[in-house]
Amino acid sequence: LTYIRQPEAFATQSESSDVNDPLEALSADQLRALIRTLLDQKPDLNDWFQVMIPSLTTTSPADAPPARRTQVDTTAFRRQVQHAVGQVDYRRHWDTIWAAVGALQEAHAQARTFLHGGDFENALALMRVLGEEVIPDYGDLEEECQLSDFLEIWSDDLTEAILGVNLPDDERGQLSQQLTRWAGELSDYGLDETLDKPIFACTRGWDTPLLDDVVELDELDDLEDEAFVDLTDAQLNVLERQGNTEAYLNLCLERGAHYRYARRLAELGRIEDATGHALQHPMEASEYLKLAQFLREQGHVEAAYQAGIHGLSGTGRRYELGRWIAELAETLERPDTARQAWRAAFDSSPSLEAYQQLKRLASDDWESMRPQLMEHLRQ
């Protein structure tokens, strides 16, 4: 109200002002002094700095020799994780478990910084600390499913870290025993499959056969009662973080990861190849949607349109893709395609929105279309 009545009483800050990023105006010595003051006032941040500083040397240009990794301070990280777990107050368990999980997520984010930077050794070291401090006390810490949800995400990242490191056989054996012990502890609480991927990654590594090949070669006995686990996504993530494009594309073709293959081609600027591959290889409708959205964001509208239209015959739920393509088609003044897309959306998941859009686009054909839609609803 004051601004409306007395706008002159307020000063407008320029977007280009250094105030938006005051650190830009400081010298290196001033920044060091500021950080030291901050650490004096908030000593808990010391552990955070000790863990995160090595991550600043994690990435290097693709054409440069690998930078020497600085070993992360797992002792400082362990203190952070212990502090997070210690936030659980058993007198107010429901209220405090959320704060504990939030603090664990913050610690996990630090480990992820190393993982995303391709520093798998340090990422694995931090991921193991999380498991060591959480899993043995899982039964006491958990309230409903807050921790189990956290552990699912942690497990996926742990899998990538394991695949990315080159552990000696004795260390890999020790890790395998630790993971198996954790799996046994979690199975008491119904989390039987949480550690399947990291265990499989540890015991099988990159020597992971396709399920079809396993059946054809009658290798099921060789898996020694292990459940077959598909590590394709984790392996592709590792190759992507390593910048190994050729191996990434080859693995996509080997494993039938057609969306990720087409998406990578598009990222490389090979739009024709990406679109052609998507049109020639079946994918989920949701994957066609993600690819089409990416192509449009990059300014390749016609390629996005072609991929999206083809995806209407894809498997899985097609409602979101149908709605997206319909809106794009109308933008391109192609009403017949918009009608086709809304019909695919309605057939996939009937809704009032799709019904109304079809009524609007059908025009003179509505009288013949309406009974078809109603019959589909009755099925």
N, C-alpha and C positions, 0 to 999 in steps of 0.2 A: 504493500500500500504506500509506503514511504517513497519507493521508486516511482510509482505512478504519479504521485502528487508532487514530488520534488526530485525529478531526475537529475537536476544539476548537482545534487548532493553526493552523487556517485561518480567515481572515476572509472573510465573504461580502459582496461589493460590491453595493450596491443598484442596481437598473436605472435608478432616477431620479437617481442621483448625477451631479453635474457632471463626475466623473472620466471618464464615458463620452464626454464631449465637452468637454475642458478648454478649448478655444478659446472656448466660449460665455461663460466667466467673465472673459475678457480684454477690456480696453478697446481702442479703435482704436490708441492710441499704443503699447500693449503689443504688439499684433499687428504693428505696423510694426517695432518693435524686434526682435521674434522673427524676422521675415522677413529683416531685415538681417543678423542673426546667422547665420541659415541660409545666406544667400548668401555671407557671408564664409567660412563653413566649406565650402560646396559651390558654388564659383564657376560650375561647369557649368550650374547652374540659372538663371543670369542670362539665358541665351538663351531658356529655356523661359518665364520670366516676361515677357520682352519680346514674345514671340509671343502669349502667352495673354491678357495684360491687355486688348488691344483687343476680345477676344471677349466680355468682360463687358458691353460696350455693344452687342452684336450684336442682342439681342432687345428688343422693346418691346411694350407692350400693344396689342392689335389695334385699339383705338379711338384710339390716340395717333398723332401724326404720326411718320413714320419718323425714328429717331434718326440723327444725323450719324455716319457710319462713321469710325472711326479706322483709318488705313492701317497694316496689319501690318508688322512689321519683317522683311522677307524675308532680310535679311543675317544676322540672328541665327538664323533658321530654316535657312538654307543651311548655317551652321556645324553645326547639329545633324545635318542629313542627311549632310554630309561626314564627321562623326564616326561616324555609323552605318555608312556604307560603308567607312570606314577600319578597322572592326573585323574585316574579312576578312583573315585571315592565310593566305597561299597555301601555307605549309608545313603548315598544319592546316586546310585549306579546309573539309572536312566539318564539323569541330567549330565553326568560327567563322562559317560562313554563317548558322547559326540565330540567333546573337546579333545579327548585322547585320540580318537580316530583322525580328527582334523590335524592334530600335531604330528601324527604318524604320516599322514599324507604330505605334510610339509617336508618331513625328513625324506620320504620316498621321492619327492620332487627333486631333491638334491642328488640322489642316486641316479635319477633319470637324466639329469644334466650330463653326467658322464656317459651314460648309455647312448643318448642321442648324439653325443660328440664322437662316438666310436671308441671311447676308452672303456673297453669291456672288462679289463682287469679290475679297475677301480670300481666300476659299476657292480661287478660281482661281489667284491669285498663288502660294499655297503649293503647290497641286497641280503647277503648272508647275515649281517648284523641284525637287520630287521627281523629275519626269521628266528634268530637265536634269542631275541628279546621278547618276541610276541608269542610264538607257537607253544613253548612249554607252559605258558600261563593262559592259553586260549580259553580253557574251560572256565576259569575264574573271571576273565576279562569280558567275554562276550555277553551282550544283553539279548539281542534278537539276531540280527544279521549284519550289523554294522561292520564288525571285524571280518566276517567271511567275505563280504563284498570287497573290502580293502585287499584281502589276501588273494582274491581272484586276479585283480589287476597286478599286484606284486608278483604273482606266479608267472604271468605272461612276460613281464619284464625280466624276471629271473631266468626264464627260458632263453631269451635273446642273449643275455649276458653269458650264459653257459656256452651257447653256440659260438659266440664271438671270441672266446678265449681259447688258447691252445695249452691246456693243462697237461702236465706230465701224468703218466698213468697212475702213479701213486696218489697224487693230489686228486685226480678224477675219482679214484676209488674211495678216498676219504669223503669227498663231496657226495658221492652216491650213497654212502652209508648214512650220512647226515640227513639227506633228503628222505631216504627210506624211513628213518626213525621219525622224522617230522610227519610223514604221511601216516604212520601208524598212530601217532598222537592225535592227528586231526580226524582220522577215521572214527574215533570214539564219539565224535560230535557230528557225524554225517557228512563230513567233507572228504569223502573218499577219493574224489577225482581232482582235488585242488592242485595237487603236485604231480599229476600224471605227465604233464608236458615237460617240466624241468627234469624229472627223473628219466624220461625217455630221451631227452636231449643229452643228459649226462651219460647214459649207458649206450646209446646208439649214435649220438653225435650227428654228423652229416650223412651217415650211412643209414638213411631212413628210406626204405623202399615204399613205393606206392602200394596202397592196399590191394589193388587189382593184381599187381605183380606178386605180392605175397601169396595171394590165393592161387594164382597160376603156377607159381614155383613151389607151392606146398611148403612154404617156409614158416608157417604158423607155429610149428613146434620149436623152431629156433628162437622165437621170441620169449621162450621160457615163461609162459603164462602172463607176459606183459600184455596189457590192452594196447592195441594198435593206436597210435596217436599221430595225427597229421601235424607236422611241424612246418608246413609250407610257408604260412604267413610269417612265422618267426624267422625262418631262414631267409626269406626275401627281405625282411626288415634289416637283418644283419648285413646282407650284401648291399643294401641301399645305403646304410650308414658307412660302409667301407668304401662307397663310391665305385663299386665294381659293376658297372652297367652291363657289360657283356655277360657276365655270369648271372646277373639278375634276370636278364631277358631270356637266357637259355633255360634257367630254372622255371620261369613262368611257362614256357612252352612245354617243358618236360612234365610239369605238374598240372597243366590245364588251367593255370591262373590267368584267364584271358582278360579279365578286367584290368588287373595290375599290369599286364603286358601292354594293352592298349593305352592305359593311362601314362605309362612311362614313355611310350613313343610320343604321345602328345606333349609331354613335358620336354622332350628333346626337340620339339618343333616338327616332328614327322607326322603332320596332321593327316595326310592322305593315308599313310600306312596305318595309323591308329584307327581311323574310321573304317578302313577296309578290313582290318582284323576284327573289329567289333561286329561288322556286318556278316562276316563269314564264320564266326564262332559263337555258339549260344552262350548267353550269360543270364544272370538273374535280372529281372526288371529293375531292381534297385541299383544294380551295377550300371546298367544302361543310363539310368537317371544321373548317377554321380559322374559318369563320363561326359554326358551331354551338358551338364551344368558346368563342368570344368572347361569344356570346349567353348561354351558361350562366354564364360568369364574371360577367356583368352582372346575373344573377338571373332571366333570361328563359328558364326551363327548357323550357316548352312550345314556345316559338319555336325553341329550339335543337333540340328533338326533331323538330319538323316539318322543319326545314332538313336535319337529318342523315338522316332517313328518305328524303327526296326525293333526297338525294345518292347513295343506294345505286344509283341508276340512272345516275349520272354517268359520265363517261369517265375513263380512267386507273385506276391502282391503287386498289382499294377496301378493302384489308385493314384499314388503320388506322382508316378511317371505320367499317367494319363492327364492329370490336371496340369502338370508342368508343360507338357507338349501342347495341350489345348491352348493355354495362355500364350505360348510362343507362336503357335500357328495363327492365332488371331492378330498378334502383333505383325506378322508377316502377311496378313490379309489372305489367309487360306482357311476359310470357314469350313470347308468339307473335311479337312484334316482335323480341325478343332472338334468337329462333331464325332469323327472316328475316335479321337482320343478320349473324349468324355464317355463314349459308349464303352470303350475298353475299361475305363475307370469304374463305371457303373457295374459292368459285368464282374469285375474283380471284387468290388466291395460296394454294394448299393448304398446310396446316400441321397438325402434331399438335395444337397448341392448339385450332384451330378444330374439328378432328375430335372431340376430347374434349368440347368444349363442346356441339357438336351432339348427341353421344351422350347427354349429361346432359339436354338440353332436349327431345330427341325423345320420350323415354318409350316409349309403345306403338308409335310410328311408326318406331322405330329400325330394325327389320327391313326395312322397305321403303326407308328412306332410305340405309342403309349401301351397298347395291349401286349406288345413284346416285353416291355419293361415290367409290366405287372405280372406277366407269366414268369419272368425271371425271379421276381420277388417271391413267388409262391413255391418255387422249386427248393 
